[in-house]
Amino acid sequence: MRRLITTCLAAVALLTACSGDNTSRPLQVTDQLTSATPAPAPQPRTQPAGTVVPAPATEHITLVPRRHTLALTNTDTARISLFDTNAPGQKPRTVELPAPASSLRLGPDGTTLLAALSEANTVARIDPNTARITQRTDVPGSPTDALDVGDKLFVSRSQTDDVAILRDGEIQQRVDGFPGADDLVRRGSTVVVLDRLTTSLTPIEINSGDKQPALRAGEGATNAIADEFGRVLAIDTRGEEIMAFATDPLIMKQRYPVPGSPYALAFAPRRDLAWVTLTARNQLVGYDTAGGQPREVHRLPTVRQPNSVAVNPQTGTIYIASATGDGLQVVRN
């Protein structure tokens, strides 16, 4: 029987141990850091739920609901494929990039895309209507993720082990001590940084740029998102758990077992559902997160190697993309 594991005492201990020094890494437990990766998927034994349409191998999937567009890309190809959500079976339009996208997210206006192009030292803004890059911002240091916050742009950088804060295209501040920063999540007055190498979460104050005390996030955290309850949800791929963190202050509130090598994560706010892909099983699991602990309410077979997932917040439709080129799966929910 699954059970909820509370870790308040551990969280307090970690908060006490964490230093305000930007260059310290109090949560680093070994000199040989290795990021967790999705488990290789077996050949599917069950027909995927919903409809599957042809699509390139995909590592990142982002929905642009106001443009009825689904954007797919991977870390090997300098291209974004744009699918019409009203007709996903049609041939997608493409956006040619100067380098593969390390991350892809929805812009703050809800109509554009923001991509970090690590090999090109660039953050690009893309208009899905015209399928063109509308703006490029030079960011040296191999940007791995980028997040708009008001008039600031937060960019994690792998070469410089930091998060750069830009305004008007210029770096105004650097926050050091992030050897593997990947996901940036806006939560309240902070940007929470998921560092895959140290498998930790660290808030940065938006106004001041101050680095707040960090918390360890399982044994090998890989992806994180914000939910509608003021929390950050994170996936521990190596430890096979979903975790929920309150952010004011940063405290782990929940951790729940998710066997099957969980990896990709999406949240449906109207239904309080966290959707988690299990790459070792080619499955998608939906957890009701409104209660005291996650409660499984859906389990669906997926395309092979489901490394990315997105959900339409209005309709609840789920999109799962295969990292091995086995297609784009559309599930009406």
N, C-alpha and C positions, 0 to 999 in steps of 0.2 A: 504494500500500500504506500502510495506516495505521501510524502509529508512535507510540510513547510518547515524550513530551517531558519530560525531567526539568529541574527548575528550582531545584536546591538553592542554587546560587550567588546567583541572584536573590532567593531567600527570605532568605538571610543578609544580603544588602545591604539589603533592605527592613527587616529586623529591626533592623539597625544604625541605619538612618535614622529609625526611629519614635521619637517622644518619649513620655515618660510624662505629659506635660501633657494633661489631659483636654480642654482647649479647642483644642488644635492639631489640624490635619488634614493630616498629612504626606503622605497618599496622594492628596490632591485635586490633580488634574493640570490642571484648568481651572476658571475662574470660572463657566462655564455648565454646571452639572451637569444631566444628564437621565437618568432611570432607563430601563433597557432594558424593552421590552414584548414580548409574544408577537407573532410575525408573523401577519398575517391569513391565514386558511386558504383554499385554493381549494375549489371544490365537489368533494366526494369522487368519485373515479372507480371505486372498488372498494367492494364491500359490506363494512361493518365486521365484524371477527371476533366470534365469540360471539353474544350476544343483545343487542338494543337495546330499551329500554323508554322510554316517554314520561317526560320530566323537564324542569323549567324550566332556563333558561340558568344555568350554574354557573361560579363562579370558585374556590370552595373546596369540597373534598370530604374528609370525615373519617369513618373507620370506627370504630365502637364494637363490637368483636367480642363482648364479653361480653353485650351487649344485642341482638346480631344486627341492628344498626341502621347505616344509612349516612346521614350528614347532608350535605345539599347546600345551599349558599347562594351569593349573589353580592353584588357591591358596589353594586347598584342597588335591591335589594328588601330591605325590613326583615322578612325571613322566613327560616326554616330549614325545609327539606323533609326529613322523616325516612322513609326507605325501609326496609322489612323485607327483610333480605338473604335470608331463606328464601323470600320471595315478592316479588321486586323489581317485578313487573308490577302489583302492587296499588297503589291510590291511596295516596300518601304522607300521613302526618300532618304537620301544620305547627306551627311555633312562631313566634308573632308577637313581633317585637323592637321596641324603641324606636327603632332606627336600623339601617341595613345593617351587616353584620359585615365588618370589615376583615380579620379572621383567624378561623379556627375550628380548634381542636385538641382532642385527647383529654385529659381531665383526668387527674391523677395516680392516681386510684383505678381507672382503666380503665372506668368506667361512666358518667361524666358528660362534658359538653362545656364548653369554655371559649372564649368569644368576646370579641374586642375590638371595641367599638362606637365608632368614632372620632367620629362626629357627635354621639353622646350623651354623650361623655366618661365612658364606663362600660366596665367589664369584667363580663360576665355569665356565670354558671354555669347550665347547662341540664341538666335531668334528661330523657333521651330516653324514659324509661318513661312519664312524665306529660306530656311535651311542654310543659313549663313552665320558666320561669326560676325558679331556687331562691334565687339570691343576686345582688345587684348591688353592685359596688364602684365608687364615684365616683373617677375618675382624670382630673383636668383635663389639658389639653394634647393632646387628640386621640390616644388610644391606637391604635396600629396592630397590635400583637401583644402577647400576654400568655403567660407561662409560669410554672407553679407549680414551685418548687424548695424542697422541705421546707416550712418555715413561712413562706417568702418568696414574693412574687409579683413577677416581673420584667416590666416593661411598657415597651415602646418607645413614644415619643411624638413625633409629627411636628411639632407646633407649638413644642415646647420643645427640639427637637434633642437629646434625651437618652434614657437608659433610667432609669426610676424603679424603685427597689427598695422594695416595700411589706411591712409586717408588720401583721397585724390590721387591714387596711384603711387604714393610714396610711403615707404616704411617709416612709421612714427615711433614704433616700440617693438622690442623683441622680448619674448618670455622664454627663457632657456630651460633646459632640463627635460626635453622630450625626445628620447632616442628613437621612438617608434610611433609618433603621433599619427593617427590615421583619421579617425572620425571626430568631427567637431559638431557639438550639439548645443543649440541655444536653449537655455532654461532659465527663465526669470532674468535676473540681473547679471548672469554669468554665461560664459561659453564653457561647456564641459568638454575636456579633451580626453578621448580614449586613446591610450598609448598601448599598442599591441605588444610591443617588446617587453615593457614592464608590467603588462596586463593590469593597468590601473586607470582610474578616472581622476581628473584634476580640474577643478573649476578655475577660470580666470575672470576676474571682475571686468565687466565690459567698459565701465567708465574710467577706471584707474589703470587697468591692465595688470593689476596685482594677482599673483599666483596664490591660490588658497591651498590649504592642506588637502592632500590626495588620499584616496582609498584604493586598496588592492581590489581588483575585480576578477575574482576567481583564479583559475589556473592558466587560462589562455583566452582572454576576451578578444573578440573579433569585430563585432558590430554593435552599434548603439543608436537609439532613437529617443525622442521625447514622446510622452503620452499625454493624455488630457488631464491627468491627475497631478500635474506638477512634478512628475518623476522622470528619471532617465532609465529606460530599459536597456539592458545589455545582455549579450549572448556570450556565455563562456563555452566556447567550442571544445576546448581540451577537457574541461571539467564537466561538460554536458549539463549545463544549467541555464535557466533564464533568471536574471537578477533585476531587482527594482531598487533604485536609489532615490531617496528624497534629496533635494539639493539646497535646502536652506535651513541648516547646514547640510553638507554632503554626508548622508548616513545610509548604509544598506538597510533596506526595510524587508526585502524578501529575496529568497533564492529557492528555486524549485527545480527538481531533476527533470531533464529532457534527454532521455537516451536516444542515440542515433546520430550523434555528431551534429548538433544544431549549428546553423551558420547564418543564413540571411534572416532579416527581421523587418516586418512592416506592421503598422498600427492602424486600425480602423476606428476612429474616434466615436462615430455614432453608435457603434455596436460594442465598444469597449473590448475589442478583440486584438490580441497580439498574434500575428501570423509568423510562424517559425519554420524554416525549411530544415529537413534532416537529410544531409547529403549521403550518409551511409545507408539510408533506407529508401531514398527517392520518395520522400513523403513531405507533406505540408501539414502542420498541426496548428489549430486555432485555439488560443487560450483566452477565456474570459478573465480579464484582469480587474474587474470592478470590486471583487470581494477581498477577503483577507489573504487569500493565496490564489495563484492562477488555477483555473479549472478548465480542463480539456473539454471542448465542445465540438470540435471538428478534427477529422484526420482524413487526408486525401492522398491518393497516389499522384506522383508528379512525373514530369519529364526527367530524363537522366541528368544527374549532376545539377540540382537546383541551387545554384550559387547566388541567385538574386530573386527578389520578390518585391512587388509593389501592389498597393490596394487603392482603389478609388474611394476617397472619403465620403462621397455622396451616395454612390450606388452599392458599395461593398464588393464590386467586381475585383477579382484577384488576378494578377499577372505573374507567372513564374517563368523564368528564362533558363534554358539549359546552357551550361558552360562548355558542353561538348558539341554544341551545334545541333542538338536533337529537337529544337523548336521552341516556340513561344506558346505557353499554355494559358488559356483564358478560362476562368471559372466564374460564372455568374453566381453570386451568393445572396 
